[in-house]
């Protein structure tokens, strides 16, 4: 019996660990309702929570969840953020929001330690998860010059999954 319990605990610990090789984070799908809770408090990472607490999202856009993982380089992090859009989720709007966040994040201490940034639209207005990712965040300037719209082309579209 003790051996079975030890094996169960060990298996649970092993499956809950995230290795630095994990490059795609699948946060849990979170409905975007006031009953489920939205806002920066939904971010599991302290520094990312602090950054997003001071960031103003577009009107009607809310944070569903967010967090971080250790990147391949242990000095860097991978950040993910799930947003609830105010209306129908569209790729151009997501790219614009993601670009604005990247521009604000880049000069921040957390931005200097970010390897990958993934931002997604989720929720009832989004039948499938709509996600963009910059897997080379460290190598992109994200300084809004010469044109902030040019930054939106740096995002790669992540294959979707049903919410």
Secondary structure, 3 states (H helix, E strand, C coil): CHHHHHHHHHHHHHHHCCCCCCCCCCCCCCCCCCCCCCCHHHECCHHHHHHHHCCCCCCCCEEEEEEEEECCCCCCEEEEEEEECCCCCCHHHHHHHHHHHHHHHHCCHHHHCEEEEEEEEECCCCCECEEEEECCHHHCCCCCCCCHHHHHHHCEEECCCEC
